[in-house]
Amino acid sequence: MKRNVRFIYLYIFLAQLFFDRALWVIYLNEQGMSMTEIGIIEALMHLSVVLLEVPTGIVADLYGRKISLFLGNLMSIGYGTFMLIGDSFSLFGLALVTLGVSVTFQSGAEEALAYDTLKEYGEEKRYTSVVGTMIALELISLSVAKFFGGWLAEIDFTYVYLAVIVSHIVALVPVFFLHEPPREKPEKMSIHRQWLSQVKTGWRVWQKHPSIHAPIIFFVGVGAVAVIIVFYGQEYFVRLGLSPLWIGTIFTAEGLIGAWMAKIAYKAEERWSFFSITKYGYLLFLLFFVLFIWSPVWGIVSSFLILTQLLTLYEPIFSNMIQHRLDSSVRATFFSMISVVESFVTMLTFPLFGWVIDSWSFETGFVAILLLLMALYAWQVPDLKQNKHQLNS
């Protein structure tokens, strides 16, 4: 068990070394792409996630988590290669679609493999701690990649994408050594029938567990807001008068603090009930979002760091609650379906928020989000209270 978990940790660290994570928009702009073209290219990535998340989740459930991770990593190598040789809208679009496919192959498979490994040895109670470490390693890896990516870009962007390719070739090594725990597998059938079967299975899981509805809706809603804050936050900070050096420092701090928060998430789970964490955590998110809109610069920066950490802290606790309610044969697929919804909501809200900024202002956009978050809270809290006992058990 320890050996398998360590190889999962190593894989996650290597697989998240995207040295262009904070640079790819700049790179495409230097390659002659307009901001509109860059927006379309990013939309293509999200579209690929929406269309392929469930089918690739089927691969993990039917043929194994190792195969899914292996294919996902090959797609990451393809992404780095297409970005390296790209010189046109079509090639860069293909690169981002490939990245989206990579994400779909890996999402859900890592968590499912970790949970099944712990379950094989009767150690499910350690899942929150393990997944917290996984998230922490992911954030540390991204922080390292952002730092060295900036340094490599100062020399030549070619080295940035060569580093992406090499790191993901190395990431294939721990995948080879992973142990696939025995588990019940769904019946094999045609791809079309598999897709329909898994969608129906996911819907049955949703109907069977009404207690998970409110937490999932909260998680997806806050996740979409976090994407907007993190991405548009860069320009927001520029308009507040912060220099690129300060902005880089803020985002580095966000990643490193997030790694620590993910690691200690299990302690919050031990101290408070899931109902309390969800309800009062959401209220804290609303409070600091208000401060994020109407504060001095230091208050806005502090609120930004806290908002992102609240989601990071909640993610492993939320994942553990869902994992306990699912059979092994559908875990990867159901988490993939959650990712589909997240990507779909992001596709709708992301460009819409940009349009609001262009038409009015950042403040108008943030106030609109705040009103939506408050409406979501009023809509879902009764359902949350009704299922309080089931959630805590």
Secondary structure as GFF3:
##gff-version 3
##sequence-region A 1 393
A	DSSP	alpha_helix	2	15	.	.	.	ID=ss1
A	DSSP	alpha_helix	24	30	.	.	.	ID=ss2
A	DSSP	alpha_helix	35	63	.	.	.	ID=ss3
A	DSSP	alpha_helix	65	85	.	.	.	ID=ss4
A	DSSP	alpha_helix	89	106	.	.	.	ID=ss5
A	DSSP	alpha_helix	109	120	.	.	.	ID=ss6
A	DSSP	three_ten_helix	124	126	.	.	.	ID=ss7
A	DSSP	alpha_helix	127	155	.	.	.	ID=ss8
A	DSSP	alpha_helix	157	170	.	.	.	ID=ss9
A	DSSP	alpha_helix	172	177	.	.	.	ID=ss10
A	DSSP	alpha_helix	191	208	.	.	.	ID=ss11
A	DSSP	three_ten_helix	210	212	.	.	.	ID=ss12
A	DSSP	alpha_helix	213	239	.	.	.	ID=ss13
A	DSSP	alpha_helix	244	263	.	.	.	ID=ss14
A	DSSP	alpha_helix	265	271	.	.	.	ID=ss15
A	DSSP	alpha_helix	274	293	.	.	.	ID=ss16
A	DSSP	alpha_helix	297	323	.	.	.	ID=ss17
A	DSSP	three_ten_helix	328	330	.	.	.	ID=ss18
A	DSSP	alpha_helix	331	359	.	.	.	ID=ss19
A	DSSP	alpha_helix	362	386	.	.	.	ID=ss20
A	DSSP	alpha_helix	388	392	.	.	.	ID=ss21
###
